Amino acid sequence: MTEAAAELPPAPEEARTVFGEYFPEAVRYAELLADAGVKRGLIGPREVPRLWERHLLNCAVLAEVVPEGVTVCDVGSGAGLPGIPLALVRPDLKITLLEPLLRRTNFLQEAVELLGLDHVTVVRGRAEEMLGKLPQVHVVTARAVAPLDRLAGWGVPLLRPYGEMLLLKGDTADEELLAAKTALSKLGVVKTSVLQVGEGVVEPMSTVVRVEVGESPGGVRFAAKRAKAARVGRVRRRR
């Protein structure tokens, strides 16, 4: 066991409640983050003592606001946060972990196989290049990836009509929403809200920005791109 792994504290009781029957898998994931995750530079060594509260539980409580049985794309998944904790508590979801960097997708694939997450797929690529390459999803998730306006530009076009982005943000969530108002409107966003989840599990509670779209995710510009991607896809299938 590495020095970093030895510093991993025991799982809090809240973790047993949140992860339920998948608690042993959550422990394995925490150990993987504390060991290989640190060695490969996916998690800073100083994060190891607070992996449970700040990372696993903070992400797992996102499940409170994800609808039942939907498709999810976790954009910029990195070390698998929030996608893997969400997958552990919600086996009813079909989740894609989308990440552009090879060393991270390798780690994600190893984690998915180790944990037996048959409902999770790892895809290497940038969100802005996935239009027409990935099926549109009900929900896009992300955590600490980019400012809201830029993140919405990447994630909203991946949504199905009337889908939503659920983004784990910090104390500046309201300010980010205000600053991104014009950009979100151009992307076909019809409603936004800031939610607090994880009461009694994490302190402070996790802040989630919910961004809901209408009939045309991404607005006029992406509607044209989506139509072009669909035509290209049909041509390829005919061949």
C-alpha positions as CSV (number, residue, x, y, z in Angstrom):
1,M,0.0,0.0,0.0
2,T,1.3,3.4,-1.0
3,E,1.8,6.3,1.4
4,A,-1.1,8.1,-0.2
5,A,-3.4,5.1,0.1
6,A,-2.5,4.7,3.8
7,E,-3.7,8.3,4.4
8,L,-7.2,7.5,3.2
9,P,-9.5,7.8,6.2
10,P,-12.1,5.2,7.0
11,A,-15.4,5.7,5.2
12,P,-17.9,7.7,7.3
13,E,-21.2,6.2,8.2
14,E,-23.0,8.4,5.7
15,A,-21.2,6.6,2.9
16,R,-22.7,3.3,4.0
17,T,-26.2,4.8,3.8
18,V,-25.7,6.6,0.5
19,F,-23.9,3.8,-1.4
20,G,-26.0,1.0,0.2
21,E,-25.2,-2.4,-1.3
22,Y,-22.5,-0.8,-3.5
23,F,-20.6,0.5,-0.5
24,P,-17.7,-2.1,-1.0
25,E,-17.3,-0.8,-4.6
26,A,-17.3,2.8,-3.3
27,V,-14.4,1.8,-0.9
28,R,-12.5,0.2,-3.8
29,Y,-13.0,3.4,-5.9
30,A,-11.8,5.6,-3.0
31,E,-8.7,3.3,-2.6
32,L,-8.1,3.5,-6.4
33,L,-8.2,7.3,-6.3
34,A,-5.9,7.5,-3.3
35,D,-3.4,5.2,-5.0
36,A,-3.4,5.2,-8.8
37,G,-5.3,8.4,-8.9
38,V,-2.6,10.3,-7.1
39,K,0.3,8.5,-8.9
40,R,-1.2,9.5,-12.3
41,G,-1.9,13.1,-11.2
42,L,-5.7,12.8,-11.3
43,I,-6.1,13.7,-7.7
44,G,-3.7,15.8,-5.6
45,P,-2.2,14.1,-2.6
46,R,-3.7,16.7,-0.3
47,E,-7.2,15.6,-1.4
48,V,-6.8,12.1,-0.1
49,P,-7.8,12.8,3.6
50,R,-11.0,14.4,2.4
51,L,-11.8,12.1,-0.5
52,W,-15.0,10.8,1.1
53,E,-16.6,14.1,2.1
54,R,-15.3,16.4,-0.6
55,H,-15.4,14.1,-3.6
56,L,-17.3,10.8,-3.3
57,L,-20.2,11.9,-1.2
58,N,-20.3,15.4,-2.6
59,C,-20.8,13.8,-6.0
60,A,-23.0,10.9,-5.0
61,V,-25.7,13.2,-3.6
62,L,-26.3,14.5,-7.1
63,A,-28.4,11.4,-7.5
64,E,-31.1,13.2,-5.6
65,V,-32.0,15.3,-8.6
66,V,-31.3,13.0,-11.5
67,P,-34.6,11.5,-13.0
68,E,-35.1,7.7,-12.9
69,G,-33.9,5.6,-15.8
70,V,-32.3,8.3,-18.0
71,T,-29.2,8.5,-20.1
72,V,-26.4,10.7,-18.7
73,C,-23.2,12.1,-20.2
74,D,-20.5,13.2,-17.6
75,V,-18.5,15.9,-19.5
76,G,-14.8,16.2,-18.6
77,S,-15.1,13.2,-16.3
78,G,-11.4,13.4,-15.3
79,A,-11.0,10.9,-12.4
80,G,-14.7,9.9,-12.7
81,L,-16.3,12.7,-10.6
82,P,-19.2,12.9,-10.5
83,G,-19.9,10.1,-13.0
84,I,-18.6,7.1,-11.0
85,P,-20.2,7.9,-7.6
86,L,-23.4,8.6,-9.4
87,A,-23.2,5.3,-11.2
88,L,-22.6,3.4,-7.9
89,V,-25.8,4.8,-6.3
90,R,-27.9,4.7,-9.5
91,P,-27.6,1.5,-11.4
92,D,-30.8,2.5,-13.2
93,L,-28.9,5.1,-15.2
94,K,-27.0,4.6,-18.5
95,I,-23.9,6.8,-18.1
96,T,-21.2,7.9,-20.5
97,L,-17.9,9.2,-19.1
98,L,-16.6,11.7,-21.7
99,E,-13.0,12.7,-21.3
100,P,-10.4,14.0,-23.9
101,L,-7.2,12.9,-22.2
102,L,-5.9,9.4,-22.8
103,R,-4.3,8.8,-19.4
104,R,-7.6,9.7,-17.8
105,T,-9.7,7.6,-20.1
106,N,-7.4,4.7,-19.3
107,F,-7.9,5.2,-15.6
108,L,-11.7,5.5,-16.1
109,Q,-11.8,2.3,-18.1
110,E,-9.8,0.5,-15.4
111,A,-12.1,1.8,-12.7
112,V,-15.3,0.8,-14.6
113,E,-14.0,-2.7,-15.1
114,L,-12.8,-3.0,-11.5
115,L,-16.1,-1.9,-10.1
116,G,-18.2,-4.0,-12.5
117,L,-20.2,-1.0,-13.8
118,D,-21.8,-2.5,-16.8
119,H,-24.1,0.5,-17.2
120,V,-21.2,2.9,-17.7
121,T,-19.3,3.5,-21.0
122,V,-16.0,5.4,-21.3
123,V,-15.5,7.6,-24.4
124,R,-12.4,9.6,-25.3
125,G,-13.2,12.9,-26.9
126,R,-14.0,16.6,-26.5
127,A,-17.6,17.5,-25.9
128,E,-17.6,20.1,-28.6
129,E,-16.6,17.4,-31.1
130,M,-19.3,14.8,-30.1
131,L,-22.3,16.3,-31.9
132,G,-23.7,13.5,-34.1
133,K,-21.1,11.0,-32.7
134,L,-22.9,10.3,-29.4
135,P,-26.6,9.7,-29.0
136,Q,-28.3,12.7,-27.4
137,V,-28.9,12.3,-23.6
138,H,-31.4,13.3,-21.1
139,V,-28.9,14.7,-18.6
140,V,-25.4,16.2,-18.8
141,T,-23.3,16.4,-15.6
142,A,-20.0,18.1,-14.9
143,R,-18.0,19.2,-11.9
144,A,-15.3,21.9,-11.8
145,V,-14.7,21.7,-15.6
146,A,-15.1,25.3,-16.8
147,P,-17.1,28.5,-16.3
148,L,-20.8,28.1,-16.8
149,D,-21.2,29.8,-20.1
150,R,-18.4,27.8,-21.7
151,L,-19.5,24.6,-20.1
152,A,-23.1,25.1,-21.4
153,G,-21.7,25.6,-24.9
154,W,-20.1,22.2,-24.7
155,G,-22.9,20.3,-22.8
156,V,-26.2,21.7,-24.0
157,P,-25.8,20.5,-27.6
158,L,-25.4,17.0,-26.3
159,L,-28.9,17.0,-24.7
160,R,-32.1,15.7,-26.1
161,P,-35.0,18.1,-26.4
162,Y,-36.2,19.1,-22.9
163,G,-33.1,17.7,-21.3
164,E,-31.1,19.3,-18.5
165,M,-27.6,19.9,-17.3
166,L,-26.9,19.3,-13.7
167,L,-23.6,21.0,-12.7
168,L,-21.8,20.8,-9.4
169,K,-20.7,24.3,-8.6
170,G,-19.4,26.3,-5.7
171,D,-20.4,29.4,-3.8
172,T,-20.4,31.6,-6.9
173,A,-23.2,29.6,-8.6
174,D,-25.7,32.5,-8.6
175,E,-23.1,34.9,-10.0
176,E,-22.1,32.5,-12.7
177,L,-25.8,32.1,-13.7
178,L,-26.2,35.8,-14.0
179,A,-23.1,36.3,-16.0
180,A,-24.1,33.5,-18.4
181,K,-27.7,34.6,-18.9
182,T,-27.3,35.8,-22.5
183,A,-25.2,32.9,-23.6
184,L,-27.6,30.4,-22.1
185,S,-30.6,32.0,-23.8
186,K,-28.8,31.7,-27.2
187,L,-28.3,28.0,-26.5
188,G,-32.0,27.3,-26.1
189,V,-32.0,27.3,-22.3
190,V,-35.5,28.0,-21.0
191,K,-35.1,27.7,-17.2
192,T,-32.3,27.7,-14.7
193,S,-32.1,27.2,-10.9
194,V,-29.7,26.6,-8.1
195,L,-30.3,23.6,-5.9
196,Q,-28.8,22.4,-2.6
197,V,-28.5,18.6,-2.2
198,G,-27.1,16.2,0.4
199,E,-28.8,17.4,3.5
200,G,-27.6,15.3,6.4
201,V,-24.9,13.8,4.3
202,V,-22.4,16.5,3.4
203,E,-21.7,19.8,5.1
204,P,-21.9,22.2,3.5
205,M,-24.5,20.7,1.1
206,S,-23.6,20.3,-2.5
207,T,-24.6,23.2,-4.9
208,V,-26.1,22.1,-8.2
209,V,-26.9,24.4,-11.1
210,R,-29.8,23.1,-13.1
211,V,-30.0,24.3,-16.7
212,E,-33.1,23.1,-18.6
213,V,-33.5,23.3,-22.4
214,G,-36.5,23.5,-24.7
215,E,-37.2,21.9,-28.0
216,S,-33.9,22.9,-29.6
217,P,-30.9,22.2,-27.4
218,G,-28.0,24.5,-28.5
219,G,-30.3,26.9,-30.3
220,V,-30.4,27.7,-34.0
221,R,-26.6,27.4,-34.6
222,F,-26.5,23.9,-33.2
223,A,-29.7,22.8,-34.9
224,A,-28.0,23.4,-38.2
225,K,-24.9,21.5,-37.1
226,R,-27.0,18.6,-35.7
227,A,-28.9,18.3,-39.0
228,K,-25.6,18.2,-40.9
229,A,-24.2,15.6,-38.6
230,A,-27.4,13.5,-39.1
231,R,-27.0,13.7,-42.9
232,V,-23.4,12.6,-42.7
233,G,-24.4,9.7,-40.4
234,R,-27.0,8.5,-42.8
235,V,-24.5,8.6,-45.7
236,R,-22.0,6.6,-43.7
237,R,-24.6,4.0,-42.8
238,R,-25.6,3.6,-46.5
239,R,-22.0,2.8,-47.4
